[in-house]
Amino acid sequence: MSRYRKKPFYVKENKGSVLLMMLFIIAVLMLPGAALLKNAFNERKIAENYLYKIKAHYFAEAGIEIALALLKEGLEPFLALQQKGPFYFQQGVHEGYFSLQWFEPGNPAGDKKYYTLVSTGVYRHTLRNFFSEAQIRALLELRREIAEKPEKDGEENGDEGSIEGKNSNGESSEEEEIIKFVLIRLTGS
């Protein structure tokens, strides 16, 4: 009898087959893993782009709100803001700003019937080179209204641009022409 035990037949004939089988199983499992990893990366990028688009939209919306508030004050403060160029909320790695454009009726870039106010909001990450832009258009109608001011005792009637008349009680009053911009419609992306 031999001093050495005989090895079972399945080990003796299949040297290294378990290693090859494990490598094959790992390779097969890596394919769906890589696909899932790529899908997760793409979903993260889509979510980040959507976030930047939403931030750009809110910057554009802020531009419209500021412009409409200034138009209530008068045309001069609004035009002064428009001349300054982009209005920055944030600067640095994360940048966010809006810029305003004003088109009169009949302008090729605007509407034929109304004044057009375009606010462009921009948000970007300078290090990652992400950039998103959104535009909101406001159509405004110019309305001229006449407002009556009751005349106070002891005041002189020498104001320019006013129209004197009598109100329903027969008292003397001044009428002043007021120019208002009325918001007709907002459109945007």
Buried (B, 14 or more C-beta within 10 A) or exposed (E): EEEEEEEEEEEEEEEEEEEEEEEEEEEEEEEEEEEEEEEEEEEEEEEBEEEBBEBBBBBBBBBBEBBBEBBEEEEEBBEEBBEEEEBEBEEEEBBBBBBBBBBEBEEEEBBEEBBBBBBBBBBBBEEEEBBBBBBBBBBBBEEEEEEEEEBEEEEEEEEEEBEEEEEEEEEEBBBEEEEEBEBEEBEBE
